[in-house]
Amino acid sequence: MEIKYGKINLSSFLIFCLLVSIMVIGYGCTGSPEERKEKHFRRGVNYFDDSKYREAIIEFRNVVQIDPKSASAHYRLGLAYLKVGEIRNAFSELTKSVDINPGITDAQLKLGGLYLLSNDAKNIEKARNISRNILSKEPENIEANILLGESLAREDIDKGIEKMKFVVGLDAKRIPSYLHLSRLYLRKKDVGSAEEVLKRALEVDPDHIRTRLDLANLYWKTGQSKKAENEFVNLTKIKPEDADLRIMLATFYHSQGMLDRAEEVYLAAIKIDPKNVKRYLSLGGFYNSLGKVDKAIEEYEKALKIDPDLLLAQAKIAEIYLGKEKYDEASDYIDRLLKKKPDNPQGLFLKGRLHLVKKELDEAVMDLQRVVKEKPRFFLGHYYLAVAYLARKDTQLAKDSLSEALKINPRLLKARLLMAEIQLASRAFDLALEQVQEALELDPKNIKAHLIKGDSLFYQRRVI
């Protein structure tokens, strides 16, 4: 009897706990729509302020599901999409925001900036109209004046520069205005004026990071290497604990062939920020570019210890193993990558290449077709798809894919050479010579290009 009594008590206790849980869950889900909207909105703002933009997107989407007419939520959602680079979604949300409430000036300005990205005359005019509409009410609105200056510069660089000079005059201590003016001078190829404007900005704030970065990049791009190095070094002195600035300095040294210094600075960045996977990816990329692939793998593996699901590191290691013809090892990393994200274009690209080297041509074509469908501007996807088609004797499809690759990247040497080989095999000697000539402009000493050129000229004469 005691046993039965104990069982009854246990069952009653479990039922009681279940009822309490249901009540708690139910209580958590209750509340008016206005209260739930406010809760999600607050969370979204907090996530956004903490740079957790994906989490912010989820919260703001919850708000607009509850209240589709919330202009502020659409606006905030648009800003979060901008932060993660989802431009179309940002454009859609900002448009909804200003449709509901045209008075959100910053939403109007952000929308105007997106219109300028297209370089389409109609969209540039829309950006200009937005700026003028705001300026009709707020003549000294700096951001609206900048938008107008940028839109004018698309058609007349000097008009844009004059407007940006006016913006600088509105507030001589506002650094971003100088940066806009400097960039317009650079667009005009007036390097001296661009440099002078940046130096004026540094008189206002000698430690302004973005200004010194722009000045360093100006010197770098114009071949003033010593001045560029000085600016990058100054940046690391202004913010010695900023690992990103170290990476920039290391990248500069790498570009100048100063490899020991570059390695030293990459390692310094890791020492400053040892738990950030980006630091190991940067050093791995450095080693990989030098052909030190084993050291590159070591760095990518360190990144994977911090984040075992890091797709980029898995892809980089798989690509190295493909290059080393270690196909089993490559397959392991590709499978890990695709297990986590089956539709990942980089994973499918590597899988397609693996199928290609194994002569599994149908599978290679299938994977690479999915890649270019998902990423139509990925020229290497088109190139390897052409290789797969050619191996399958689908010559016309191979030529079509190569044409697409070259349309996207006319400087893709191996695509030029493969196209020349196909044209030569098809006895289209003039077309082969056209491709070879383009290839030799890219690499005048390319032996393969010279061989194809010689064969094309030889057979062309025989035909004549």
Secondary structure as GFF3:
##gff-version 3
##sequence-region A 1 464
A	DSSP	alpha_helix	2	29	.	.	.	ID=ss1
A	DSSP	alpha_helix	33	49	.	.	.	ID=ss2
A	DSSP	alpha_helix	53	66	.	.	.	ID=ss3
A	DSSP	alpha_helix	71	83	.	.	.	ID=ss4
A	DSSP	alpha_helix	87	100	.	.	.	ID=ss5
A	DSSP	alpha_helix	105	117	.	.	.	ID=ss6
A	DSSP	alpha_helix	121	137	.	.	.	ID=ss7
A	DSSP	alpha_helix	142	153	.	.	.	ID=ss8
A	DSSP	alpha_helix	157	170	.	.	.	ID=ss9
A	DSSP	alpha_helix	175	187	.	.	.	ID=ss10
A	DSSP	alpha_helix	191	204	.	.	.	ID=ss11
A	DSSP	alpha_helix	209	221	.	.	.	ID=ss12
A	DSSP	alpha_helix	225	238	.	.	.	ID=ss13
A	DSSP	alpha_helix	243	255	.	.	.	ID=ss14
A	DSSP	alpha_helix	259	272	.	.	.	ID=ss15
A	DSSP	alpha_helix	277	289	.	.	.	ID=ss16
A	DSSP	alpha_helix	293	306	.	.	.	ID=ss17
A	DSSP	alpha_helix	311	323	.	.	.	ID=ss18
A	DSSP	alpha_helix	327	340	.	.	.	ID=ss19
A	DSSP	alpha_helix	345	357	.	.	.	ID=ss20
A	DSSP	alpha_helix	361	374	.	.	.	ID=ss21
A	DSSP	alpha_helix	379	391	.	.	.	ID=ss22
A	DSSP	alpha_helix	395	408	.	.	.	ID=ss23
A	DSSP	alpha_helix	413	425	.	.	.	ID=ss24
A	DSSP	alpha_helix	429	442	.	.	.	ID=ss25
A	DSSP	alpha_helix	447	463	.	.	.	ID=ss26
###
